[in-house]
Amino acid sequence: MSWAVMNSQNDDPRRPSQVVPFQPPRKEEETTITDFFSMTSMSFGMLAVVMKVRYFAWLSFIMAVAYASNSRFSQVEVKQLVSSIGLSIVILLISYLSPSPPRRVG
C-alpha cells in the first residue's frame, strides 16, 4: 500500500460504530383540505367582484368559514384566518351595496 492510503486509515477521526445513516425528515401532507377551502374562498371572492354575482360572494363566505372551522391553529396563523373571513365579508358587502348593472329587456 502507498503511504497516503495507510496514513489516511490511521488518521481517520471518524468512528465507524457511531456512524448513523442519513434519514430524510418526514414531511406532512403539503396540500390539505384547508388549502382547498382557502383557495376556493379567494377564487369565488374575486369572481364575485369581477362578475357581480352575489352567489359567488356567498360561496366565498361559506368556504372561508369552512376554512376557519377545519384549520388547526398550530398550522395556520390567526392573521390568515382573519384576513380570509374579513375579505369574504367585505366582498359580500360590496356585492350588495354596489349598484347592479342595468338589465336588458327583450
N, C-alpha and C positions, 0 to 999 in steps of 0.2 A: 504494500500500500504506500501511497505517497504521504509525505509529511503533512500536507494540508488536510487530507482526509482524516488521518489519525489525530491531528491536533484539534479539528473541529468536533470529533467524537468525544474527546476528553474534556474540552472546554464548554461543552453544551450545557447552559444553565437550566434547561427545561427538565422537568421530572416527568417521566412517562406515566407514573402512577397517578399523577394529579391532573392529567390532561382530560378535559371534558369536551366531548364533541359538541359542535355548534347545533343548536336547535332554534329555528326562527320563531319569534313570538307569535302567539295565536292572535289572529285578528277577529274582531266581532264582525257581524254582518254589516257590510258597507251600506246597503240600501235596505231600509226598513219601511214599514207601512207609514210611519210618521213622516218620512221624507216624501212619500207619495201624497199624503194629505197636505203637507206644506206646499208642495209644487202645484198641486191642482187648485189649492186655495188662491195662490198668486195668479195662476193662469186664468181662472174664472173671474178673478177681480179685474184683470186687465181687459178681458173680453167684455165685461160689464161696462167699463168706462168707455172703451172704444166703440162698441156696437150699441150702447144704450139699451141693453136688455136687462130688465130687473131680475129675471130668473137666474142669470149668471151671478148677480150680486148675492142673491140668497144662497146659491150653491157655494160661493166663495166663503160666506159666513159659516155655513154648515161644515165645510171642510176645515176651516180654521178652528172651530170648536172641537171637531173630531181630532185634529192635530194636538190641541191642548189637552184633551182628555186621554189620549193614547200615548203621550210622550212621557218619558221618565225624566224627572227633574235632575237626575245626575248626569244625563246626557245632553240636555238642552238648556241653554241659558234663558233666564227669565226675560231678558230683553227681546229675544227672538219670539217668545210666546206673546208678549205684549204687543210687539210690532205687527205680528201676523193677525191677531184678533183686532187690533186697532185699525189696521189697514182695511180689513173686511167691513168693519163698522163704518168707516169713512166712505167706502165705496157704496155701501147701502144708502147712506145719507145723500151722497152725490147722485145716485141713480133716482132717488125720489124727489130731490129738490131741484135738479136741473130741468130746464124746460124740455119737453118732449118734442121731437121733430114733427112737423105737420104731416098729417096722414092724407094720402091720396084717396080721392073718391072716384070710384068708377072704374 
